[in-house]
Amino acid sequence: MGQGAITVSWGFAAVLAALVVVAVAAALIGRLGVGRGVVTASARAVLQLAVVSLLITAVLRSWWATAGFIVLMVVVAAATSARRVSTVRLGWPVVLPIAAGALPVGAIIVASGTMPLTEVAVLPIAGILIGGAMTATSLSGRRAVDELKDRHGEYEAALALGFLPRDAALEVCRPSSGQALTPALDQTRTVGLVTLPGAFVGVLLGGGSAVQAGATQLLVLVALLAAEAIAVSLTIELVAAGVVSRRTGR
């Protein structure tokens, strides 16, 4: 076992349980209304990672299985963003910004030869990019929909001035929705100074050099910026066009 590997034991389980209790307590004290969500999210993470840990070896033996798993990632990401942004019925078009953000960026990385064309390399980078695009889509989409609802008077004023519906909607929702890129921008700006993200540490634990670790992390961060920027731009366009909206309470 590597020196940096975590030992799975009863102590590990106890630490996880304690951290969940701390998170729930903080949410309750702060009246954040997410205490139950912390518990359910943690429980789902345990179950899902347990299943993935058992299946991942089999998945990585075949390109077809790897491709199928990537499709599953996109579907789950779209379902998650759809619930965050809208009703499921009206929100499923968010699959477009997630796929359009993650898949072309991943294809560029693979086609350039920067990353080896192997299942064990492609699957993790696909997961990172899809996860980033999902988060950016959820944040920008929800913010855009809320802005159009809360500032509907400004939208109507823009229409009265002669703006087309799409342009009027973009005037209202684009500035605040762009803030969905703030987490990715902050992480990129402070990498190495505030955090040593997973890709960097993973390469080091895998026996790579510090230079290889830094190059890998840089590639991941810049790729995430590209994927998330595409996802945010498309999400705002979908909201402005009325393709994604929230017409019923949620």
SERO-346145 format. One record per residue (C-alpha): residue in one letter; x, y, z; chain; residue number from 1. Coordinates in Angstrom, 2 decimals, always signed. Layout:
N
<"A",<X,Y,Z>,"A",NUM>
...
//
This chain:
250
<"M",<+0.00,+0.00,+0.00>,"A",1>
<"G",<+1.36,+3.45,-0.91>,"A",2>
<"Q",<+2.34,+5.87,+1.82>,"A",3>
<"G",<-0.34,+8.33,+0.72>,"A",4>
<"A",<-3.15,+5.81,+0.48>,"A",5>
<"I",<-6.06,+5.93,+2.90>,"A",6>
<"T",<-6.60,+2.85,+5.04>,"A",7>
<"V",<-10.20,+1.63,+4.85>,"A",8>
<"S",<-11.11,+0.54,+8.36>,"A",9>
<"W",<-13.62,+1.10,+11.15>,"A",10>
<"G",<-11.65,+4.22,+12.02>,"A",11>
<"F",<-12.18,+5.52,+8.49>,"A",12>
<"A",<-15.92,+4.91,+8.80>,"A",13>
<"A",<-15.98,+6.68,+12.17>,"A",14>
<"V",<-14.23,+9.72,+10.72>,"A",15>
<"L",<-16.72,+9.89,+7.85>,"A",16>
<"A",<-19.65,+9.67,+10.27>,"A",17>
<"A",<-18.15,+12.37,+12.48>,"A",18>
<"L",<-17.64,+14.69,+9.51>,"A",19>
<"V",<-21.26,+14.21,+8.42>,"A",20>
<"V",<-22.40,+15.07,+11.95>,"A",21>
<"V",<-20.26,+18.21,+11.90>,"A",22>
<"A",<-21.68,+19.26,+8.53>,"A",23>
<"V",<-25.27,+18.66,+9.65>,"A",24>
<"A",<-24.68,+20.51,+12.93>,"A",25>
<"A",<-23.23,+23.50,+11.08>,"A",26>
<"A",<-26.18,+23.53,+8.68>,"A",27>
<"L",<-28.67,+23.36,+11.56>,"A",28>
<"I",<-26.94,+26.06,+13.60>,"A",29>
<"G",<-26.77,+28.29,+10.55>,"A",30>
<"R",<-30.39,+27.45,+9.63>,"A",31>
<"L",<-29.28,+26.68,+6.09>,"A",32>
<"G",<-32.06,+24.19,+5.47>,"A",33>
<"V",<-29.74,+21.57,+3.97>,"A",34>
<"G",<-29.15,+19.27,+6.94>,"A",35>
<"R",<-31.14,+16.44,+5.44>,"A",36>
<"G",<-29.46,+17.03,+2.08>,"A",37>
<"V",<-26.03,+16.60,+3.69>,"A",38>
<"V",<-27.04,+13.20,+5.08>,"A",39>
<"T",<-28.65,+11.94,+1.87>,"A",40>
<"A",<-25.80,+13.22,-0.31>,"A",41>
<"S",<-23.22,+11.55,+1.94>,"A",42>
<"A",<-25.15,+8.28,+1.97>,"A",43>
<"R",<-25.50,+8.33,-1.81>,"A",44>
<"A",<-21.79,+9.03,-2.19>,"A",45>
<"V",<-20.95,+5.99,-0.05>,"A",46>
<"L",<-23.25,+3.69,-2.01>,"A",47>
<"Q",<-22.33,+5.01,-5.44>,"A",48>
<"L",<-18.59,+4.92,-4.84>,"A",49>
<"A",<-18.88,+1.42,-3.40>,"A",50>
<"V",<-20.63,+0.25,-6.57>,"A",51>
<"V",<-18.21,+2.11,-8.85>,"A",52>
<"S",<-15.23,+0.68,-6.97>,"A",53>
<"L",<-16.56,-2.81,-7.66>,"A",54>
<"L",<-17.40,-2.13,-11.32>,"A",55>
<"I",<-14.56,+0.13,-12.43>,"A",56>
<"T",<-12.10,-2.66,-13.18>,"A",57>
<"A",<-14.59,-4.35,-15.49>,"A",58>
<"V",<-15.54,-1.03,-17.11>,"A",59>
<"L",<-11.93,-0.18,-17.89>,"A",60>
<"R",<-11.37,-3.47,-19.70>,"A",61>
<"S",<-13.49,-2.43,-22.69>,"A",62>
<"W",<-13.87,+0.73,-24.76>,"A",63>
<"W",<-17.57,-0.05,-25.17>,"A",64>
<"A",<-18.06,-0.28,-21.42>,"A",65>
<"T",<-16.04,+2.90,-20.92>,"A",66>
<"A",<-18.12,+4.75,-23.53>,"A",67>
<"G",<-21.31,+3.48,-21.93>,"A",68>
<"F",<-20.19,+4.70,-18.54>,"A",69>
<"I",<-19.41,+8.14,-19.99>,"A",70>
<"V",<-22.92,+8.28,-21.48>,"A",71>
<"L",<-24.31,+7.37,-18.07>,"A",72>
<"M",<-22.29,+10.22,-16.54>,"A",73>
<"V",<-23.81,+12.70,-19.01>,"A",74>
<"V",<-27.36,+11.44,-18.35>,"A",75>
<"V",<-26.99,+11.65,-14.57>,"A",76>
<"A",<-25.37,+15.10,-14.85>,"A",77>
<"A",<-28.23,+16.35,-17.04>,"A",78>
<"A",<-30.85,+14.96,-14.65>,"A",79>
<"T",<-29.13,+16.66,-11.73>,"A",80>
<"S",<-28.90,+20.03,-13.48>,"A",81>
<"A",<-32.48,+19.74,-14.72>,"A",82>
<"R",<-33.71,+19.43,-11.13>,"A",83>
<"R",<-31.61,+22.40,-10.04>,"A",84>
<"V",<-32.54,+24.71,-12.89>,"A",85>
<"S",<-36.12,+23.82,-13.69>,"A",86>
<"T",<-38.75,+21.16,-13.57>,"A",87>
<"V",<-37.55,+17.90,-15.12>,"A",88>
<"R",<-40.03,+18.33,-17.98>,"A",89>
<"L",<-38.68,+21.73,-18.92>,"A",90>
<"G",<-35.08,+21.26,-17.90>,"A",91>
<"W",<-33.82,+18.28,-19.90>,"A",92>
<"P",<-32.34,+20.48,-22.67>,"A",93>
<"V",<-29.50,+21.19,-20.19>,"A",94>
<"V",<-27.94,+17.99,-21.54>,"A",95>
<"L",<-26.80,+20.15,-24.48>,"A",96>
<"P",<-24.50,+22.56,-22.57>,"A",97>
<"I",<-23.12,+19.72,-20.45>,"A",98>
<"A",<-22.27,+17.57,-23.46>,"A",99>
<"A",<-21.14,+20.49,-25.61>,"A",100>
<"G",<-18.85,+21.69,-22.85>,"A",101>
<"A",<-17.28,+18.43,-21.77>,"A",102>
<"L",<-17.08,+16.19,-24.83>,"A",103>
<"P",<-15.34,+18.48,-27.37>,"A",104>
<"V",<-12.79,+19.62,-24.78>,"A",105>
<"G",<-12.05,+16.02,-23.87>,"A",106>
<"A",<-11.77,+15.12,-27.56>,"A",107>
<"I",<-9.22,+17.89,-28.10>,"A",108>
<"I",<-7.10,+16.60,-25.23>,"A",109>
<"V",<-7.16,+13.03,-26.54>,"A",110>
<"A",<-6.66,+13.97,-30.20>,"A",111>
<"S",<-3.64,+16.12,-29.35>,"A",112>
<"G",<-1.88,+13.14,-27.81>,"A",113>
<"T",<-1.43,+15.05,-24.56>,"A",114>
<"M",<-3.19,+12.25,-22.73>,"A",115>
<"P",<-2.75,+8.57,-23.63>,"A",116>
<"L",<-5.64,+7.02,-25.51>,"A",117>
<"T",<-6.43,+4.42,-22.88>,"A",118>
<"E",<-9.59,+3.68,-20.92>,"A",119>
<"V",<-7.90,+4.38,-17.60>,"A",120>
<"A",<-6.89,+7.85,-18.79>,"A",121>
<"V",<-10.02,+8.83,-20.75>,"A",122>
<"L",<-12.64,+7.90,-18.15>,"A",123>
<"P",<-11.30,+10.08,-15.29>,"A",124>
<"I",<-10.82,+13.16,-17.48>,"A",125>
<"A",<-14.31,+12.69,-18.91>,"A",126>
<"G",<-15.72,+12.53,-15.37>,"A",127>
<"I",<-13.89,+15.69,-14.34>,"A",128>
<"L",<-15.08,+17.65,-17.37>,"A",129>
<"I",<-18.67,+16.42,-17.18>,"A",130>
<"G",<-18.80,+17.23,-13.47>,"A",131>
<"G",<-17.47,+20.73,-14.05>,"A",132>
<"A",<-19.90,+21.36,-16.91>,"A",133>
<"M",<-22.76,+20.07,-14.76>,"A",134>
<"T",<-21.94,+22.44,-11.90>,"A",135>
<"A",<-21.54,+25.41,-14.22>,"A",136>
<"T",<-24.83,+24.60,-15.96>,"A",137>
<"S",<-26.70,+24.26,-12.69>,"A",138>
<"L",<-25.34,+27.51,-11.25>,"A",139>
<"S",<-25.75,+29.64,-14.37>,"A",140>
<"G",<-29.11,+28.17,-15.33>,"A",141>
<"R",<-30.69,+28.59,-11.93>,"A",142>
<"R",<-29.33,+32.12,-11.59>,"A",143>
<"A",<-30.57,+33.07,-15.06>,"A",144>
<"V",<-34.06,+31.68,-14.46>,"A",145>
<"D",<-34.29,+33.42,-11.07>,"A",146>
<"E",<-33.07,+36.73,-12.50>,"A",147>
<"L",<-35.70,+36.68,-15.22>,"A",148>
<"K",<-38.38,+35.94,-12.64>,"A",149>
<"D",<-37.25,+38.52,-10.07>,"A",150>
<"R",<-36.48,+41.24,-12.62>,"A",151>
<"H",<-39.37,+40.63,-14.96>,"A",152>
<"G",<-40.16,+44.34,-14.99>,"A",153>
<"E",<-36.74,+45.12,-16.45>,"A",154>
<"Y",<-37.28,+42.43,-19.08>,"A",155>
<"E",<-40.61,+43.98,-20.08>,"A",156>
<"A",<-39.03,+47.45,-20.12>,"A",157>
<"A",<-36.37,+46.20,-22.54>,"A",158>
<"L",<-39.11,+44.77,-24.76>,"A",159>
<"A",<-40.88,+48.13,-24.69>,"A",160>
<"L",<-37.67,+49.77,-25.88>,"A",161>
<"G",<-37.63,+47.53,-28.93>,"A",162>
<"F",<-35.38,+44.68,-27.79>,"A",163>
<"L",<-36.11,+41.24,-29.17>,"A",164>
<"P",<-37.19,+38.73,-26.46>,"A",165>
<"R",<-33.83,+36.91,-26.57>,"A",166>
<"D",<-31.83,+40.12,-26.33>,"A",167>
<"A",<-34.02,+41.47,-23.54>,"A",168>
<"A",<-33.58,+38.25,-21.56>,"A",169>
<"L",<-29.81,+38.28,-22.05>,"A",170>
<"E",<-29.59,+41.88,-20.83>,"A",171>
<"V",<-31.19,+40.76,-17.57>,"A",172>
<"C",<-29.63,+37.38,-16.92>,"A",173>
<"R",<-26.19,+37.36,-18.59>,"A",174>
<"P",<-24.17,+39.47,-16.08>,"A",175>
<"S",<-25.10,+37.49,-12.97>,"A",176>
<"S",<-25.09,+34.10,-14.68>,"A",177>
<"G",<-21.47,+34.58,-15.68>,"A",178>
<"Q",<-20.60,+34.36,-12.00>,"A",179>
<"A",<-21.01,+30.59,-12.32>,"A",180>
<"L",<-17.42,+30.59,-13.57>,"A",181>
<"T",<-16.11,+32.18,-10.36>,"A",182>
<"P",<-15.27,+28.88,-8.57>,"A",183>
<"A",<-13.29,+27.59,-11.57>,"A",184>
<"L",<-11.52,+30.92,-12.00>,"A",185>
<"D",<-10.62,+31.13,-8.31>,"A",186>
<"Q",<-9.33,+27.56,-8.26>,"A",187>
<"T",<-7.16,+28.23,-11.31>,"A",188>
<"R",<-5.83,+31.50,-9.93>,"A",189>
<"T",<-4.87,+30.02,-6.57>,"A",190>
<"V",<-3.69,+26.54,-7.55>,"A",191>
<"G",<-0.43,+25.69,-5.84>,"A",192>
<"L",<-0.82,+28.60,-3.43>,"A",193>
<"V",<-4.06,+27.70,-1.66>,"A",194>
<"T",<-4.84,+24.19,-2.88>,"A",195>
<"L",<-3.12,+21.16,-4.39>,"A",196>
<"P",<-6.04,+19.65,-6.32>,"A",197>
<"G",<-6.71,+15.97,-6.90>,"A",198>
<"A",<-5.00,+15.53,-10.26>,"A",199>
<"F",<-1.72,+16.91,-8.89>,"A",200>
<"V",<-1.80,+14.72,-5.81>,"A",201>
<"G",<-2.97,+11.69,-7.79>,"A",202>
<"V",<-0.02,+11.83,-10.18>,"A",203>
<"L",<+2.40,+12.15,-7.27>,"A",204>
<"L",<+0.83,+9.18,-5.48>,"A",205>
<"G",<+1.01,+7.23,-8.72>,"A",206>
<"G",<+4.77,+7.68,-8.88>,"A",207>
<"G",<+4.94,+10.61,-11.31>,"A",208>
<"S",<+7.33,+13.52,-10.94>,"A",209>
<"A",<+6.33,+16.92,-9.56>,"A",210>
<"V",<+6.66,+18.39,-13.07>,"A",211>
<"Q",<+4.30,+15.75,-14.49>,"A",212>
<"A",<+1.88,+16.38,-11.64>,"A",213>
<"G",<+1.93,+20.12,-12.27>,"A",214>
<"A",<+1.43,+19.68,-16.02>,"A",215>
<"T",<-1.48,+17.31,-15.46>,"A",216>
<"Q",<-3.19,+19.65,-13.04>,"A",217>
<"L",<-2.68,+22.63,-15.33>,"A",218>
<"L",<-4.25,+20.71,-18.22>,"A",219>
<"V",<-7.23,+19.76,-16.06>,"A",220>
<"L",<-7.81,+23.30,-14.77>,"A",221>
<"V",<-7.60,+24.98,-18.18>,"A",222>
<"A",<-9.77,+22.26,-19.73>,"A",223>
<"L",<-12.34,+22.84,-16.99>,"A",224>
<"L",<-12.37,+26.56,-17.73>,"A",225>
<"A",<-13.02,+25.83,-21.41>,"A",226>
<"A",<-15.74,+23.26,-20.72>,"A",227>
<"E",<-17.49,+25.43,-18.13>,"A",228>
<"A",<-17.33,+28.57,-20.27>,"A",229>
<"I",<-19.02,+26.70,-23.13>,"A",230>
<"A",<-21.62,+25.24,-20.76>,"A",231>
<"V",<-22.46,+28.61,-19.19>,"A",232>
<"S",<-22.74,+30.37,-22.56>,"A",233>
<"L",<-25.10,+27.73,-23.97>,"A",234>
<"T",<-27.15,+27.55,-20.78>,"A",235>
<"I",<-27.80,+31.29,-20.82>,"A",236>
<"E",<-28.82,+31.08,-24.47>,"A",237>
<"L",<-31.28,+28.26,-23.69>,"A",238>
<"V",<-32.82,+30.26,-20.86>,"A",239>
<"A",<-33.01,+33.44,-22.95>,"A",240>
<"A",<-34.71,+31.49,-25.74>,"A",241>
<"G",<-37.25,+30.06,-23.28>,"A",242>
<"V",<-36.11,+26.50,-23.96>,"A",243>
<"V",<-35.19,+26.10,-20.29>,"A",244>
<"S",<-37.50,+27.78,-17.81>,"A",245>
<"R",<-39.18,+27.25,-14.49>,"A",246>
<"R",<-42.93,+27.71,-14.75>,"A",247>
<"T",<-43.94,+25.72,-11.73>,"A",248>
<"G",<-42.74,+26.13,-8.19>,"A",249>
<"R",<-39.56,+24.39,-7.11>,"A",250>
//
